[in-house]
Amino acid sequence: MASYENILYEKQRHGVLVTLNRPDALNALNQGLVRELDSALSEAEQDPEIRAVVLTGAGAAFSAGEDISGEEPETAWPYGIPEGTSLVYEYEKWRESDRQSVLGSQLYRWHYPKPIIGAVSGWCLGAASWLALTCHLTIAADDAVFGQPQVRHGASTDFIWVVLAGFKNALRYSLTGDHIDAHEALRIGLVNQVVPKEKLLDECFAIVERIAHVPPETVKINLHVATMGLEMMGLLKAWTLNAELAAMARLSKREEFNRRLEEARKKGGLSAFLEARDGPFQPEPFGPRSRKAK
């Protein structure tokens, strides 16, 4: 078995529990964690004893999404790009990154020959929501909160929200970055079911055990019936366009919206940036921030 720094890998009950393990950073998705996740899935794919993968997060969150904790370079306005660079360079950089993310890791999980079950507890935001929702099944604990708040500072949504929630529901939350609690996620079709937090993993592995009663070849073929069928209906083309437009969304910053966020970050760090970004949207319609602070 491979050695991991950001992942826990535990075989059990005909499957494997893969845990995103950066709890101090709310399991934010950095390059190291994503590489290790791909490696863990590859290891599980080659193990005939493993019939399905359960993917979860350590601590208080499934994942807070893309890791944005690093230092930000000085911004040149009015274009909202780092000083000393160009729009063409920044576009190509993000285009390559987003194509690799969507058409590399995400498509690899989508084509995975064994069921991947997302076990979501706590925060599941941004790119982490895409990770959880592109799992073949997604089970939410009753404390799960989904959202794409990154759109509030200039970033894209993912077409998987449209596939699962439908056009109007997806736009309601993708255009605002508003949070969705577990029961709203169930209502609009993002998750399969909602269970008490303490029963989340047991429920997921109960499904794994049921899957294990079916021949693995049958399971693989029926996964392909669903995933490849959606691709033939246009999902792959939509994701390809998604990756192109994601790079443009990252460059859609405007001084009147983003400069105050940049200044807040310089003065108070990431927490001040998030407070400045999300403050105008409080209270959220669902979740733990759905009530005004007293």
C-alpha positions in Angstrom: 0.0 0.0 0.0 1.2 3.5 -0.9 2.2 6.0 1.8 0.0 9.1 2.0 0.4 12.5 3.8 -3.0 14.0 3.0 -5.1 10.9 2.6 -6.2 8.1 5.0 -6.8 4.7 3.2 -8.6 2.1 5.2 -9.9 -1.2 3.7 -13.1 -2.5 5.3 -16.4 -4.2 4.6 -15.7 -5.1 1.0 -14.6 -1.5 0.2 -12.1 1.2 1.2 -12.6 4.4 3.2 -10.6 7.2 1.6 -10.5 10.2 3.8 -9.3 13.7 2.9 -7.0 14.4 5.8 -6.2 18.1 6.1 -8.6 18.8 8.9 -6.7 21.9 10.1 -7.3 23.4 6.7 -10.9 22.1 6.4 -9.5 19.5 3.9 -8.9 22.3 1.4 -7.9 20.8 -2.0 -4.3 21.6 -2.7 -2.2 19.9 -5.4 -0.7 17.4 -3.0 -4.1 16.2 -1.8 -5.6 15.9 -5.3 -2.6 13.9 -6.5 -2.8 11.5 -3.5 -6.6 11.1 -4.1 -5.9 10.1 -7.7 -3.2 7.7 -6.5 -5.5 6.2 -3.8 -8.2 5.6 -6.4 -5.8 3.9 -8.7 -4.6 1.6 -5.9 -8.2 0.7 -5.0 -9.0 0.1 -8.7 -6.3 -2.6 -8.9 -7.4 -4.4 -5.7 -10.0 -7.1 -6.4 -11.0 -7.2 -2.8 -12.3 -3.6 -3.0 -15.8 -3.5 -4.6 -16.5 0.2 -3.9 -14.9 3.4 -2.5 -16.3 5.6 0.2 -14.9 9.1 0.1 -15.2 11.4 3.1 -13.4 14.2 4.9 -11.7 14.3 8.3 -12.9 16.6 11.1 -15.5 19.3 10.7 -15.8 19.3 6.9 -15.8 17.2 3.8 -13.8 20.0 2.2 -13.9 23.8 2.1 -13.0 23.6 -1.6 -10.0 24.9 -3.6 -7.1 25.9 -1.3 -6.8 29.7 -1.5 -4.7 30.2 1.6 -1.5 31.1 -0.2 -0.1 34.6 -0.6 -1.7 36.6 -3.5 0.5 38.7 -5.8 -0.2 42.4 -6.2 -3.0 43.0 -8.6 -2.9 45.3 -11.6 -6.2 47.1 -12.2 -8.4 47.5 -14.1 -7.7 44.0 -15.5 -7.5 42.2 -12.2 -4.4 40.2 -13.0 -1.1 39.9 -11.2 1.3 42.7 -11.9 4.0 42.0 -14.4 1.9 39.4 -16.4 -0.6 39.5 -19.2 -4.2 38.5 -19.9 -3.0 35.9 -22.5 -0.5 34.4 -20.0 -3.1 34.2 -17.2 -5.8 32.8 -19.5 -3.5 30.0 -20.7 -2.3 29.2 -17.2 -5.9 28.9 -15.9 -7.1 27.2 -19.0 -4.5 24.4 -18.7 -5.2 24.1 -15.0 -9.0 23.9 -15.4 -8.8 21.5 -18.3 -6.6 19.2 -16.3 -9.0 19.4 -13.3 -12.2 18.8 -15.3 -10.9 16.6 -18.1 -8.3 14.8 -16.0 -9.1 14.0 -12.4 -12.8 14.6 -12.6 -13.3 12.6 -15.8 -11.1 9.8 -14.3 -13.4 9.5 -11.3 -16.5 9.7 -13.6 -15.1 6.7 -15.6 -14.0 4.8 -12.5 -15.0 1.1 -12.8 -16.1 0.7 -9.2 -18.8 2.8 -7.5 -17.5 5.9 -5.6 -19.8 6.9 -2.8 -19.4 10.4 -1.4 -20.0 10.6 2.4 -20.5 14.3 3.1 -20.5 15.9 6.5 -20.0 19.5 7.3 -18.8 22.0 4.7 -18.7 20.9 1.1 -17.9 24.0 -1.0 -16.7 25.0 -4.4 -14.5 22.4 -6.1 -15.2 20.0 -3.2 -18.9 20.1 -4.1 -17.9 19.1 -7.6 -15.9 16.3 -6.2 -18.7 15.0 -4.0 -21.4 15.4 -6.7 -19.4 13.6 -9.4 -19.2 10.6 -7.1 -21.6 7.9 -8.4 -23.7 8.1 -5.2 -23.7 10.9 -2.6 -24.9 10.4 0.9 -25.2 13.5 3.1 -25.1 13.8 6.9 -27.7 16.0 8.3 -25.1 18.7 9.0 -23.8 18.9 5.4 -23.7 22.2 3.7 -23.1 22.6 -0.1 -22.3 25.7 -2.0 -20.2 27.5 -4.6 -19.2 30.7 -2.8 -16.2 31.1 -5.1 -18.4 32.7 -7.7 -18.6 35.7 -5.4 -15.0 36.6 -6.1 -14.7 35.6 -9.7 -14.8 31.8 -10.5 -16.9 29.3 -12.3 -19.6 26.8 -11.4 -19.6 23.2 -12.7 -22.1 21.7 -15.1 -22.6 18.7 -12.7 -24.9 21.0 -10.7 -27.1 21.5 -13.8 -27.1 17.7 -14.5 -28.3 16.8 -11.0 -30.3 19.8 -9.9 -31.8 20.9 -13.2 -31.4 24.2 -15.0 -33.3 26.5 -12.7 -32.2 25.1 -9.4 -28.6 25.1 -10.5 -28.7 28.7 -11.6 -30.5 29.8 -8.4 -27.4 28.8 -6.4 -24.7 29.0 -9.0 -25.4 32.7 -9.7 -25.2 33.7 -6.0 -22.9 31.2 -4.3 -25.6 30.7 -1.7 -25.4 27.7 0.7 -27.6 24.7 0.5 -28.3 22.5 3.5 -28.5 18.7 3.3 -32.3 18.6 3.0 -32.4 21.2 0.2 -29.7 19.3 -1.5 -31.9 16.2 -1.3 -35.0 18.1 -2.5 -33.3 19.3 -5.7 -31.5 16.0 -6.5 -27.9 16.7 -5.5 -27.7 13.8 -3.1 -29.3 10.3 -2.7 -30.3 10.5 1.0 -29.7 12.4 4.2 -28.8 10.4 7.4 -27.8 11.4 10.9 -24.1 12.3 11.1 -23.2 9.4 13.4 -24.7 6.9 10.9 -23.1 8.4 7.8 -20.2 5.9 7.2 -22.2 2.9 8.4 -24.9 3.7 5.8 -22.4 4.1 3.1 -20.7 0.8 3.8 -24.1 -0.9 4.1 -24.5 0.1 0.4 -21.0 -1.2 -0.4 -21.9 -4.6 1.1 -25.1 -4.7 -1.0 -23.0 -3.9 -4.1 -20.6 -6.7 -3.2 -23.4 -9.2 -3.7 -23.5 -8.3 -7.4 -20.8 -9.6 -9.8 -18.1 -6.9 -10.3 -18.3 -7.1 -14.1 -22.1 -6.4 -13.9 -21.5 -3.4 -11.6 -18.9 -2.0 -14.0 -21.1 -2.4 -17.0 -24.1 -0.8 -15.3 -21.9 2.1 -14.2 -21.0 2.6 -17.8 -24.6 2.5 -18.9 -25.2 5.6 -16.8 -22.0 7.5 -17.1 -21.3 6.9 -20.8 -25.0 7.4 -21.6 -24.8 10.9 -20.1 -21.6 11.5 -22.1 -23.3 10.5 -25.3 -26.1 12.9 -24.5 -23.6 15.7 -24.3 -22.0 15.8 -20.8 -18.4 15.4 -22.1 -18.9 18.4 -24.5 -20.5 20.4 -21.7 -17.6 19.7 -19.4 -15.1 20.6 -22.2 -16.8 23.9 -22.6 -17.0 24.2 -18.8 -13.2 24.0 -18.6 -12.7 26.7 -21.2 -15.2 29.1 -19.6 -13.8 28.4 -16.1 -10.5 30.1 -17.1 -12.5 33.1 -18.4 -14.5 33.2 -15.1 -11.3 33.5 -13.1 -10.4 36.5 -15.2 -13.8 38.2 -14.8 -12.8 40.3 -11.8 -13.8 43.9 -11.7 -12.2 46.6 -9.6 -15.5 47.8 -8.1 -16.2 44.3 -6.8 -12.8 42.7 -6.1 -10.5 45.5 -5.0 -12.2 45.8 -1.6 -11.7 42.0 -1.1 -8.0 42.3 -2.0 -7.6 45.1 0.5 -9.4 43.2 3.2 -7.1 40.2 2.7 -4.0 42.4 2.9 -5.2 43.8 6.2 -6.7 40.7 7.9 -5.7 37.7 5.9 -7.9 35.0 4.5 -10.5 35.3 7.3 -11.0 39.0 6.5 -11.2 38.2 2.8 -14.0 35.7 3.4 -15.8 38.0 5.8 -15.7 40.8 3.2 -16.8 38.5 0.4 -19.6 36.7 2.2 -20.8 39.5 4.4 -23.3 41.1 1.9 -24.9 37.7 1.4 -25.7 37.1 5.1 -27.9 35.5 6.2 -27.6 32.5 3.9 -30.9 30.9 2.9 -29.9 27.5 4.4 -27.4 26.1 6.7 -25.7 27.3 9.9 -25.5 30.9 8.6 -29.2 31.2 7.8 -29.9 33.3 10.9 -28.7 36.8 11.4 -25.9 37.2 14.0 -27.2 38.6 17.3 
